[in-house]
Amino acid sequence: MGFDEEAVENGVKNILFGIFGPTWMQDQHLTETPKRVTAAYKEMFQGYWKDPLECFKVFDEVDYKDLLVIGPIKCYSMCSHHMLPFSMQIYCGYIPNGKIAGISKFTRAARIIAQRLQVQERITYELADVIQKALGTEDVMVLIKDSEHMCMKARGAKDFCANVTTSAVRGAFMKAETRAEFYEMIK
């Protein structure tokens, strides 16, 4: 199933009606809002129709066997609990097992995964899974930090200072010294 523009637009109209009643249609700033929100959501949720594994162009590289770290990858997602945005910085680390990938592929994969209704924990694990599959290595670490969740800042707790950090630690990164090297590289 693809993106149903008519259903989304009608949903936005219903939200506006629920907040303002029929008067929303008389406000020049709101009359085109259903179309604008629909177009924005079509762009923001395009991750549902793309496969992050398809981003990776993999090259044989038997000589390089040390840690590679990519980041920060800055992107956003939409919280699946409140449909409010959150921004984040993502760092991907891996130890090649005879294969490497173009650096931009990590950014593309991260953005595809993030362009869905998500929770940060799931983005972290899904990206680690994709990197492991694409590169054929168990030795992967993904760290998402400095995440600002509008569902926590603009409503509820209204905490403007709290940020969220998550990690997926796999293979050699389970060892303290490998994790320490990763953390040192992202300083």
LOLOZA-684938 format. One record per residue (C-alpha): residue in one letter; x, y, z. Coordinates in steps of 0.25 Angstrom, whole numbers, plus 5000, padded with zeros to 4 digits. Layout:
N
{node 'a', {X, Y, Z}}
...
***
This chain:
187
{node 'm', {5000, 5000, 5000}}
{node 'g', {5005, 5014, 4997}}
{node 'f', {5003, 5027, 5002}}
{node 'd', {4988, 5031, 5002}}
{node 'e', {4988, 5046, 5000}}
{node 'e', {4973, 5047, 5001}}
{node 'a', {4972, 5040, 5014}}
{node 'v', {4983, 5048, 5020}}
{node 'e', {4977, 5061, 5015}}
{node 'n', {4963, 5057, 5021}}
{node 'g', {4970, 5053, 5034}}
{node 'v', {4976, 5067, 5035}}
{node 'k', {4963, 5074, 5032}}
{node 'n', {4956, 5066, 5043}}
{node 'i', {4967, 5070, 5053}}
{node 'l', {4965, 5084, 5049}}
{node 'f', {4950, 5083, 5051}}
{node 'g', {4952, 5076, 5064}}
{node 'i', {4961, 5088, 5069}}
{node 'f', {4954, 5100, 5063}}
{node 'g', {4940, 5095, 5058}}
{node 'p', {4936, 5100, 5044}}
{node 't', {4943, 5113, 5046}}
{node 'w', {4956, 5107, 5042}}
{node 'm', {4952, 5109, 5028}}
{node 'q', {4951, 5124, 5029}}
{node 'd', {4965, 5126, 5034}}
{node 'q', {4974, 5129, 5022}}
{node 'h', {4986, 5122, 5029}}
{node 'l', {4978, 5109, 5031}}
{node 't', {4971, 5107, 5018}}
{node 'e', {4982, 5101, 5010}}
{node 't', {4988, 5094, 5023}}
{node 'p', {4982, 5080, 5020}}
{node 'k', {4989, 5080, 5006}}
{node 'r', {5002, 5085, 5012}}
{node 'v', {5002, 5075, 5023}}
{node 't', {4999, 5064, 5014}}
{node 'a', {5011, 5068, 5005}}
{node 'a', {5020, 5069, 5017}}
{node 'y', {5016, 5055, 5022}}
{node 'k', {5018, 5049, 5008}}
{node 'e', {5032, 5054, 5009}}
{node 'm', {5035, 5052, 5023}}
{node 'f', {5030, 5037, 5023}}
{node 'q', {5036, 5033, 5010}}
{node 'g', {5044, 5023, 5018}}
{node 'y', {5032, 5013, 5018}}
{node 'w', {5034, 5011, 5003}}
{node 'k', {5049, 5010, 5003}}
{node 'd', {5059, 4999, 5007}}
{node 'p', {5071, 5004, 5015}}
{node 'l', {5079, 4991, 5010}}
{node 'e', {5078, 4996, 4996}}
{node 'c', {5086, 5008, 4999}}
{node 'f', {5099, 5001, 5001}}
{node 'k', {5109, 4999, 4990}}
{node 'v', {5119, 4990, 4996}}
{node 'f', {5134, 4988, 4992}}
{node 'd', {5143, 4977, 4995}}
{node 'e', {5154, 4982, 5004}}
{node 'v', {5163, 4972, 5011}}
{node 'd', {5174, 4981, 5015}}
{node 'y', {5166, 4990, 5025}}
{node 'k', {5163, 4983, 5038}}
{node 'd', {5162, 4994, 5048}}
{node 'l', {5150, 5002, 5053}}
{node 'l', {5143, 5012, 5044}}
{node 'v', {5133, 5022, 5050}}
{node 'i', {5123, 5031, 5042}}
{node 'g', {5116, 5043, 5048}}
{node 'p', {5110, 5051, 5053}}
{node 'i', {5099, 5048, 5043}}
{node 'k', {5088, 5058, 5047}}
{node 'c', {5074, 5055, 5044}}
{node 'y', {5060, 5055, 5049}}
{node 's', {5049, 5045, 5051}}
{node 'm', {5034, 5046, 5056}}
{node 'c', {5031, 5040, 5070}}
{node 's', {5021, 5028, 5068}}
{node 'h', {5014, 5031, 5081}}
{node 'h', {5010, 5046, 5078}}
{node 'm', {5014, 5048, 5064}}
{node 'l', {5023, 5060, 5068}}
{node 'p', {5037, 5061, 5062}}
{node 'f', {5050, 5058, 5069}}
{node 's', {5064, 5061, 5064}}
{node 'm', {5077, 5053, 5066}}
{node 'q', {5092, 5051, 5064}}
{node 'i', {5095, 5037, 5059}}
{node 'y', {5109, 5031, 5060}}
{node 'c', {5112, 5017, 5053}}
{node 'g', {5124, 5009, 5055}}
{node 'y', {5128, 4996, 5050}}
{node 'i', {5140, 4987, 5048}}
{node 'p', {5141, 4982, 5033}}
{node 'n', {5140, 4967, 5031}}
{node 'g', {5146, 4969, 5017}}
{node 'k', {5136, 4979, 5012}}
{node 'i', {5134, 4994, 5013}}
{node 'a', {5123, 5003, 5008}}
{node 'g', {5123, 5017, 5003}}
{node 'i', {5121, 5027, 5014}}
{node 's', {5109, 5034, 5009}}
{node 'k', {5102, 5021, 5009}}
{node 'f', {5101, 5021, 5024}}
{node 't', {5094, 5035, 5024}}
{node 'r', {5084, 5030, 5014}}
{node 'a', {5081, 5017, 5021}}
{node 'a', {5079, 5025, 5034}}
{node 'r', {5070, 5035, 5028}}
{node 'i', {5061, 5024, 5022}}
{node 'i', {5060, 5017, 5035}}
{node 'a', {5057, 5030, 5042}}
{node 'q', {5046, 5035, 5032}}
{node 'r', {5036, 5026, 5038}}
{node 'l', {5028, 5027, 5051}}
{node 'q', {5038, 5022, 5061}}
{node 'v', {5044, 5022, 5074}}
{node 'q', {5059, 5025, 5076}}
{node 'e', {5062, 5011, 5082}}
{node 'r', {5056, 5004, 5069}}
{node 'i', {5064, 5013, 5060}}
{node 't', {5077, 5010, 5067}}
{node 'y', {5075, 4995, 5066}}
{node 'e', {5069, 4995, 5052}}
{node 'l', {5081, 5003, 5047}}
{node 'a', {5091, 4993, 5054}}
{node 'd', {5084, 4981, 5047}}
{node 'v', {5085, 4988, 5033}}
{node 'i', {5099, 4991, 5035}}
{node 'q', {5102, 4976, 5039}}
{node 'k', {5094, 4971, 5028}}
{node 'a', {5100, 4980, 5017}}
{node 'l', {5115, 4978, 5021}}
{node 'g', {5114, 4964, 5026}}
{node 't', {5121, 4968, 5040}}
{node 'e', {5116, 4965, 5054}}
{node 'd', {5125, 4976, 5059}}
{node 'v', {5115, 4988, 5059}}
{node 'm', {5112, 5000, 5068}}
{node 'v', {5102, 5010, 5066}}
{node 'l', {5100, 5022, 5076}}
{node 'i', {5089, 5032, 5075}}
{node 'k', {5091, 5044, 5084}}
{node 'd', {5087, 5059, 5086}}
{node 's', {5073, 5055, 5082}}
{node 'e', {5063, 5065, 5085}}
{node 'h', {5049, 5060, 5086}}
{node 'm', {5038, 5070, 5084}}
{node 'c', {5028, 5061, 5091}}
{node 'm', {5036, 5063, 5103}}
{node 'k', {5039, 5078, 5101}}
{node 'a', {5026, 5083, 5096}}
{node 'r', {5016, 5075, 5104}}
{node 'g', {5015, 5066, 5116}}
{node 'a', {5028, 5068, 5125}}
{node 'k', {5032, 5081, 5117}}
{node 'd', {5046, 5078, 5119}}
{node 'f', {5055, 5087, 5110}}
{node 'c', {5068, 5081, 5115}}
{node 'a', {5067, 5066, 5115}}
{node 'n', {5073, 5059, 5103}}
{node 'v', {5073, 5044, 5100}}
{node 't', {5084, 5035, 5097}}
{node 't', {5083, 5020, 5092}}
{node 's', {5093, 5010, 5086}}
{node 'a', {5093, 4997, 5079}}
{node 'v', {5106, 4989, 5083}}
{node 'r', {5110, 4977, 5075}}
{node 'g', {5121, 4967, 5073}}
{node 'a', {5135, 4973, 5077}}
{node 'f', {5128, 4985, 5082}}
{node 'm', {5124, 4977, 5094}}
{node 'k', {5138, 4978, 5099}}
{node 'a', {5141, 4991, 5107}}
{node 'e', {5154, 4995, 5100}}
{node 't', {5147, 4994, 5086}}
{node 'r', {5135, 5003, 5092}}
{node 'a', {5145, 5012, 5098}}
{node 'e', {5152, 5014, 5084}}
{node 'f', {5139, 5017, 5078}}
{node 'y', {5135, 5027, 5088}}
{node 'e', {5149, 5034, 5087}}
{node 'm', {5147, 5035, 5072}}
{node 'i', {5134, 5042, 5073}}
{node 'k', {5139, 5053, 5083}}
***
